[in-house]
Amino acid sequence: MKYNEELKHCGIATFVGSEYEVLDNVKNYEVVVVGIPNEMGATYRLGMKDAPRAIREHSLWKKIDGIDCYDYDNHCFVKTNKVNICDVGDINIWHGNQEKTQEEIVTVISTIRKTSFPLILGGDHSISYGSFIGVKKGGNYQKLGLLQFDAHNDTEPDLPYFPRISHCNQFTKLIAEKHLDGDNMVVIGLRGMVNRLWHDFARENGITIITANEFNNDWENEKIVTVLREKFAACDGLYVTFDMDALETSVSSGVGTPKYNGINFMKTLNLLRMLSEFNIVAFDLVELNPQQDASEITAYAAWEVLYNFLAVGYNKTGK
């Protein structure tokens, strides 16, 4: 039986208690949620395969149903989006075959993007490779921009003993293979000391970087939005990828590759609410690791990221 008000421990865990649908019927929905429980691209702590289910469980206690709210964070009234959502479950993972899995991701995501907005639940960050290509193909976008929230560049060269596409080099590959132009890419949250090769690749390819220190201490959200407006002005769509390790460690210990000094959580949620002016055509959330998230605080934070975007920051008129 289905409950009108779902509890975390009751009912079938579809995203926000939405209808479970088959891929052939997604054209009837604005937003289509799909899980990609793949961790073949991970290089450190495994467990990201469990993330789509954990996010769905935490999503059950709220709906995105167009209600009037008062925003105590910003002292204003807000009417949330009313979004027609379905959940198609998880993509088939070809265990031990990252290339076949990426092909499956491209096929499914391109099918969804032809008619609907894909909300993608990873999985390690390698899933953004196939997802980005699938979105670009399905929406026939000529110049698709990328907004990345992340502690790491993910612009490494190939790594020995790992698949061709890992969670370290997915954007290196997208740029090298001409699916993505680095000039159409912004990364928020980088920090720490990294191999110079990663930084040099980003700079040489025109990627705009806003470090965690700059985000937390120097840049107001209005300035960031201005930069994004200028950066993506010529793009016909914007893909957002949110790596949970971007956030401050108080809420991001349950990830694949945690890193100190993350971006402020409340400021991040406010920025996500301000994205409604952009033509965002897909959103993925990656690197949640429930096996490292004993308190479930990171899973809860992941849900808040998705809720704040969908309820306020998602532009329903985007194409």
FENDAFEN-V275711 format. One record per backbone hydrogen bond with DSSP energy under -0.5 kcal/mol. NH is the residue of the N-H (numbers start at 1). CO is the residue of the C=O. E is the energy in kcal/mol with one decimal. If there is no record, write none. Layout:
# FENDAFEN-V275711
nh=NH co=CO e=E
nh=NH co=CO e=E
This chain:
# FENDAFEN-V275711
nh=6 co=4 e=-0.6
nh=10 co=7 e=-1.7
nh=14 co=12 e=-2.1
nh=17 co=14 e=-2.1
nh=18 co=15 e=-2.4
nh=19 co=85 e=-0.8
nh=21 co=19 e=-0.6
nh=21 co=87 e=-2.2
nh=25 co=22 e=-1.9
nh=26 co=23 e=-1.4
nh=28 co=25 e=-1.7
nh=29 co=26 e=-2.2
nh=30 co=84 e=-1.3
nh=31 co=84 e=-2.0
nh=32 co=117 e=-2.8
nh=33 co=31 e=-0.5
nh=33 co=86 e=-2.8
nh=34 co=119 e=-2.3
nh=35 co=89 e=-2.5
nh=36 co=121 e=-3.3
nh=38 co=36 e=-2.5
nh=42 co=39 e=-1.4
nh=45 co=256 e=-1.2
nh=46 co=44 e=-0.6
nh=50 co=47 e=-1.6
nh=51 co=48 e=-1.5
nh=54 co=50 e=-1.6
nh=55 co=51 e=-2.7
nh=56 co=52 e=-2.0
nh=57 co=53 e=-2.1
nh=58 co=54 e=-1.9
nh=59 co=55 e=-1.5
nh=60 co=56 e=-0.6
nh=60 co=57 e=-1.0
nh=61 co=58 e=-0.6
nh=62 co=59 e=-1.3
nh=65 co=63 e=-0.6
nh=66 co=81 e=-2.2
nh=69 co=78 e=-3.7
nh=71 co=69 e=-0.5
nh=71 co=76 e=-3.5
nh=72 co=70 e=-0.9
nh=75 co=71 e=-1.4
nh=76 co=71 e=-1.3
nh=78 co=69 e=-3.0
nh=80 co=67 e=-2.4
nh=80 co=78 e=-0.6
nh=81 co=311 e=-2.7
nh=83 co=64 e=-2.2
nh=83 co=81 e=-0.6
nh=85 co=83 e=-0.9
nh=86 co=31 e=-2.0
nh=87 co=19 e=-2.8
nh=88 co=33 e=-2.5
nh=91 co=35 e=-2.9
nh=94 co=92 e=-0.5
nh=95 co=93 e=-1.4
nh=97 co=94 e=-2.8
nh=101 co=97 e=-1.9
nh=102 co=98 e=-2.5
nh=103 co=99 e=-2.0
nh=104 co=100 e=-2.0
nh=105 co=101 e=-2.3
nh=106 co=102 e=-2.4
nh=107 co=103 e=-2.3
nh=108 co=104 e=-2.5
nh=109 co=105 e=-2.7
nh=110 co=106 e=-2.2
nh=111 co=107 e=-1.6
nh=112 co=108 e=-2.1
nh=113 co=109 e=-2.7
nh=114 co=110 e=-1.1
nh=115 co=112 e=-1.5
nh=116 co=112 e=-2.7
nh=117 co=30 e=-3.2
nh=118 co=116 e=-0.6
nh=118 co=281 e=-0.7
nh=119 co=32 e=-2.7
nh=119 co=117 e=-0.5
nh=120 co=118 e=-0.6
nh=120 co=283 e=-2.8
nh=121 co=34 e=-2.7
nh=122 co=120 e=-0.7
nh=122 co=285 e=-3.2
nh=123 co=36 e=-0.8
nh=123 co=38 e=-0.6
nh=124 co=38 e=-2.7
nh=127 co=124 e=-1.7
nh=128 co=125 e=-1.6
nh=129 co=126 e=-1.5
nh=130 co=126 e=-0.6
nh=131 co=127 e=-2.0
nh=132 co=128 e=-2.4
nh=133 co=129 e=-1.9
nh=134 co=130 e=-2.5
nh=135 co=131 e=-2.6
nh=136 co=132 e=-2.5
nh=137 co=133 e=-2.4
nh=138 co=134 e=-2.9
nh=139 co=135 e=-2.5
nh=140 co=136 e=-0.5
nh=140 co=137 e=-0.6
nh=141 co=136 e=-1.6
nh=145 co=143 e=-0.6
nh=145 co=237 e=-2.9
nh=146 co=184 e=-2.6
nh=147 co=239 e=-2.7
nh=148 co=146 e=-0.6
nh=148 co=186 e=-3.1
nh=149 co=241 e=-2.5
nh=150 co=148 e=-0.6
nh=150 co=188 e=-2.6
nh=156 co=168 e=-2.2
nh=162 co=159 e=-1.3
nh=166 co=164 e=-0.6
nh=167 co=41 e=-2.7
nh=170 co=166 e=-0.6
nh=171 co=154 e=-1.2
nh=172 co=154 e=-0.8
nh=173 co=169 e=-2.4
nh=174 co=170 e=-1.9
nh=175 co=171 e=-2.2
nh=176 co=172 e=-2.8
nh=177 co=173 e=-2.5
nh=178 co=175 e=-1.6
nh=179 co=174 e=-2.2
nh=180 co=174 e=-1.7
nh=182 co=180 e=-0.5
nh=184 co=181 e=-2.5
nh=185 co=182 e=-1.4
nh=186 co=146 e=-2.4
nh=187 co=208 e=-2.8
nh=188 co=148 e=-3.0
nh=189 co=210 e=-2.8
nh=190 co=210 e=-0.6
nh=191 co=151 e=-1.2
nh=198 co=195 e=-1.2
nh=199 co=195 e=-1.2
nh=200 co=196 e=-3.1
nh=201 co=197 e=-2.2
nh=202 co=198 e=-1.9
nh=203 co=199 e=-2.5
nh=204 co=200 e=-2.9
nh=205 co=201 e=-1.4
nh=206 co=203 e=-1.5
nh=207 co=202 e=-2.4
nh=208 co=185 e=-2.4
nh=210 co=187 e=-2.9
nh=211 co=209 e=-0.5
nh=212 co=190 e=-2.7
nh=215 co=211 e=-2.7
nh=216 co=212 e=-2.7
nh=217 co=213 e=-2.5
nh=218 co=213 e=-0.6
nh=218 co=214 e=-1.7
nh=219 co=214 e=-2.7
nh=220 co=218 e=-0.5
nh=223 co=220 e=-0.6
nh=224 co=220 e=-1.9
nh=225 co=221 e=-2.7
nh=226 co=222 e=-1.8
nh=227 co=223 e=-2.1
nh=228 co=224 e=-2.6
nh=229 co=225 e=-2.7
nh=230 co=226 e=-2.1
nh=231 co=227 e=-2.8
nh=232 co=228 e=-2.6
nh=233 co=230 e=-0.7
nh=235 co=232 e=-1.4
nh=236 co=143 e=-1.5
nh=237 co=143 e=-0.8
nh=238 co=279 e=-1.9
nh=239 co=145 e=-2.8
nh=240 co=282 e=-2.2
nh=241 co=147 e=-2.6
nh=242 co=284 e=-2.8
nh=243 co=149 e=-2.7
nh=243 co=241 e=-0.6
nh=244 co=242 e=-0.6
nh=244 co=286 e=-2.3
nh=246 co=243 e=-2.2
nh=247 co=244 e=-1.2
nh=248 co=263 e=-2.0
nh=251 co=248 e=-2.0
nh=252 co=248 e=-0.6
nh=255 co=253 e=-1.5
nh=256 co=287 e=-1.3
nh=263 co=246 e=-2.7
nh=268 co=264 e=-1.9
nh=269 co=265 e=-2.4
nh=270 co=266 e=-2.1
nh=271 co=267 e=-2.1
nh=272 co=268 e=-2.5
nh=273 co=269 e=-1.7
nh=274 co=270 e=-0.8
nh=274 co=271 e=-0.9
nh=275 co=272 e=-1.2
nh=276 co=273 e=-0.5
nh=277 co=274 e=-0.7
nh=278 co=275 e=-2.0
nh=280 co=278 e=-1.9
nh=281 co=238 e=-2.3
nh=282 co=238 e=-0.8
nh=283 co=118 e=-1.9
nh=284 co=240 e=-2.6
nh=285 co=120 e=-2.3
nh=286 co=242 e=-2.4
nh=287 co=123 e=-2.8
nh=289 co=254 e=-2.9
nh=290 co=47 e=-0.5
nh=292 co=289 e=-2.1
nh=293 co=290 e=-1.5
nh=296 co=293 e=-1.2
nh=300 co=296 e=-2.1
nh=301 co=297 e=-2.3
nh=302 co=298 e=-2.3
nh=303 co=299 e=-2.0
nh=304 co=300 e=-2.1
nh=305 co=301 e=-2.2
nh=306 co=302 e=-2.1
nh=307 co=303 e=-3.0
nh=308 co=304 e=-2.7
nh=309 co=305 e=-1.7
nh=310 co=306 e=-2.8
nh=311 co=307 e=-3.2
nh=312 co=308 e=-1.2
nh=313 co=308 e=-1.6
nh=314 co=309 e=-1.8
nh=316 co=314 e=-0.9
nh=318 co=315 e=-1.9
